[in-house]
Amino acid sequence: MATAASEAIKEPCKAPLKEPPLVKGLPFLGNALDMAKDPGRFFYECYRKHGPVFKLKVMSNTYTVLAGAEAANFMGTREGRDSLRSKEFWQGLVDEWGASRTLTGEDGETHQKLRAVMKHGYSKESLKGRYDELVEITDKVIARDWPVGQMVPVVQNMQYIVTEQLGAMLTGTSPREYVADIRTTILYILNILVTRQRPKFMLKDPRYKYAKSRVSELGQRMIAQYEAGKADRDPARRNLVDDVMEAHARDPDLIPRSDLILSLTGPFVAGLDTVANTVSGFIYAVLKNPDVLRRVQADADALFAKGSIDEANVRNELPNIDGAIMEAMRVYTIAVAQMRTATRDFGFLGYQVRENELLYVATAVPHYMEEFYPNPDTFDIDRYAKPRAEHLKPGAYSPYGRGTHTCLGKTLAEVQMALSMARLFYKLDLELESPDYMLETKVLPTPGPSMKFKVRVKGIRH
């Protein structure tokens, strides 16, 4: 049976295609300020007013937006794959680093080859047999950065946990000293070269130039450590560095030496803000809802009462934590839209999209919609269990993006988030600064809780 998405590019045969409506904005700035406040909510409100296709302006750039479940489903069709490409949005990053390509900016056969190289390193399989080690890493960071009686910065501290975990599991390198530099680099790259919300002359900012040099230093250090110790590397602890470096040696046309730093530092760039923002939203929402807090603590206590843990424990025995993570990813969505370029003229739901137009594909719009999630502003961790399973409605849930560029590390992130939150709430008794505290959020470099968000460590639970 044909779907709306599969019929999208066949409509020229049915009726003349319409031009998408333009969202009203300010002179020169266009819709930049509304986007900067809350992009997810902005796309949702535009969808309600204009439907699933509209245009907007950000500074000097005009974008066509495909939004809603219709757009999410379209991303998964052959028509969607053939009609959209990623290259233009990431080419500035590639050029800035003197590379030839990056995974996020490739499509077609080259993209599939790169994903195949990096699939194991970004997957939960890379954690096999190392769950207790992951807990030990988390405990060390908690002991160091979450002192009893203090108000602690949640997003920053979660960034430290995430980077220590990724460093040990994916690369064998501890990048703690580079966290601020990675974050600064992400901020400038995304704002200037990817989303183009800031002018290019800002790349001359000494703060960015220093941060970029530090990230490059981290990548060079990883290469040197690999080459110095490759003869003694343990096959049972194979990680992303092994996969990338061996692929470079085997096929330097696919991964030339110029691309190594981007490939090897990729986990930190990809995971630093995304995972840290999501679990920071989780922490706020759990502490804001006492019943959810009790259920999360019960999950954590039951898991660690077993002693040594493995994948089966994490996969099967954290229903409340899993539900809260899924709800945090819905409420505090990181991937509110994917940026693409039209590879050809096509029709989408009666509207004309032209070759080489820049697009936002706002797949997270359904996260805000009553039609998919009753009482969408309520943090409800039972939405995802049967029989409700609200996220399984077609196009309803897109926390990791959609289509061929769906987040490669999603299975790893799910384990990382579940285990980290279980351990944090097992070890510590946390509270918000006041019962009526309302979370402040940020948009840059990625949407999520503000860096000013703090919680109080009341005591040690275990």
Secondary structure, 3 states (H helix, E strand, C coil): CCCHHHHHHHHHHCCCCECCCECCCECCCECHHHHHHCHHHHHHHHHHHHCCEEEEEECCEEEEEEEHHHHHHHHCCHHHHHHEECHHHHHHHHHHCCCCCCHHHCCHHHHHHHHHHHCCCCCHHHHCCCHHHHHHHHHHHHHHHCCCCCEEEHHHHHHHHHHHHHHHHHHCCCCHHHHHHHHHHHHHHHHHHHCCCCCHHHHHCHHHHHHHHHHHHHHHHHHHHHHHHHHHCCHHHCCHHHHHHHHHHHCCCCCCHHHHHHHHHHHHHHHHHHHHHHHHHHHHHHHHCHHHHHHHHHHHHHHHCCCCCCHHHHHHCCHHHHHHHHHHHHHCCCCCCEEEEECCCEEECCEEECCCCEEEEECCHHHHCCCCCCCCCCCCCCCCCCCCCHHHCCCCCCCCCCHHHCCCCHHHHHHHHHHHHHHHHHHEEEEECCCCCCCCEECCCCCEECCCCEEEEEEECC
